[in-house]
Amino acid sequence: MTTAPLRTDDAYLDFWRERHLCTLCTPRPDGTPHLVPVGVTYDADAGLARVITGRGSRKARNVLAAGPGGARVAVCQVDGARWATLEGMAVVRDEPEAVADAVRRYTERYRVPRANPERVVLEIRVTRTMGRV
């Protein structure tokens, strides 16, 4: 089920607050998909999903390789028959305040992340929501 512009019903947003492992799909420079497990936080009010990662990770390098406009990506989570996907444009952010905010959100949803001096944030401007919750 796709809704436009963004799905904001309570059940959908509550599902994004529950602790679930997610997947992130980024395009490699050759156009093939790179799919990896990640933790994702979703700020529906701002229309942003965030993934914390290391600057040298393949996912960060894929987004950087797409250029300054970012890369079209998707994040998804599933729990039995319930699932939700967020699609949008991702950019890499390394400003200390952006990283700190993303770490705070990750800690609220998951746990305190391990220390990583090379941490960056994949910030996804959500343009499409899908799911069944």
C-alpha positions in Angstrom: 0.0 0.0 0.0 1.5 3.3 -1.1 0.2 6.6 0.3 1.0 10.1 -1.0 2.7 12.1 0.0 3.7 10.5 3.3 1.9 8.0 5.6 1.5 9.5 9.1 -1.2 7.4 10.8 -0.4 6.4 14.4 0.0 2.7 13.7 2.6 3.3 11.0 4.5 5.8 13.1 4.4 3.6 16.2 5.8 0.8 14.1 8.8 3.0 13.3 9.3 3.6 17.1 9.4 -0.1 17.9 12.8 -1.7 18.0 13.3 -3.5 14.7 16.4 -4.3 12.7 16.0 -2.7 9.2 17.6 -3.0 5.8 19.1 -0.2 3.7 19.4 -0.4 -0.1 21.9 1.9 -1.8 23.0 2.0 -5.4 26.6 1.0 -6.1 28.5 3.1 -8.6 27.7 0.4 -11.2 24.0 0.7 -10.5 23.6 -2.7 -8.7 21.9 -2.7 -5.3 23.8 -2.9 -2.1 21.5 -4.2 0.7 22.7 -4.3 4.4 21.2 -4.5 7.9 21.1 -1.2 9.8 19.3 0.6 12.5 17.1 3.4 11.3 15.3 6.2 13.0 12.4 8.1 11.5 11.4 11.7 12.2 8.1 12.0 10.4 7.6 15.6 11.4 10.9 16.5 9.6 10.4 13.9 6.9 13.8 12.4 7.7 15.1 8.9 8.3 18.6 8.6 9.7 21.3 5.8 9.6 24.5 6.2 11.5 27.6 4.5 10.0 31.3 4.9 9.5 32.6 7.3 6.8 34.4 4.5 5.1 31.5 2.0 5.0 30.3 0.9 1.6 26.8 2.4 2.2 28.3 5.8 2.9 30.7 5.6 -0.1 27.7 4.6 -2.3 25.8 7.7 -1.3 28.9 9.9 -1.7 29.6 8.5 -5.1 26.1 9.5 -6.3 27.2 13.2 -6.1 26.1 16.2 -4.1 22.4 15.6 -4.8 22.6 12.3 -3.0 21.4 8.8 -3.9 17.9 7.3 -4.1 17.7 4.8 -1.3 15.2 2.7 0.6 15.0 1.5 4.2 12.6 -1.3 5.3 11.7 -3.1 8.4 9.5 -6.2 8.8 7.9 -8.0 11.8 5.8 -11.0 10.7 3.1 -9.7 8.4 3.8 -6.1 9.4 6.2 -4.2 7.2 7.1 -0.6 6.4 9.4 1.0 3.8 10.7 4.6 3.5 12.1 5.8 0.2 14.0 9.0 -0.5 17.2 10.8 -1.3 20.1 10.2 1.0 23.1 12.5 1.7 26.0 12.0 4.0 26.2 14.5 6.9 29.3 14.8 9.1 28.6 18.0 11.1 29.0 17.3 14.8 25.5 18.5 15.7 23.9 16.3 13.0 25.9 13.3 14.1 25.1 13.9 17.8 21.4 14.2 17.0 21.4 11.0 15.0 23.2 9.2 17.8 20.7 10.4 20.3 17.8 9.2 18.2 19.5 5.8 17.6 20.1 5.4 21.4 16.4 6.1 22.1 15.3 3.4 19.6 18.1 0.8 20.0 20.9 1.3 22.4 24.1 3.4 22.9 26.2 2.8 19.8 29.8 1.8 20.0 32.3 4.7 19.8 33.3 5.6 16.2 35.4 8.7 15.5 34.6 8.3 11.8 30.8 8.3 12.3 28.6 10.1 9.8 24.9 10.2 9.2 23.1 9.0 6.1 20.2 11.5 6.2 17.3 10.4 4.0 14.7 13.0 2.9 11.6 10.7 2.7 9.6 11.0 -0.5 7.5 7.8 -0.3 6.1 5.6 2.4 4.7 2.1 2.0 3.7 -0.6 4.3 1.1 -2.8 6.0 0.9 -2.4 9.8 
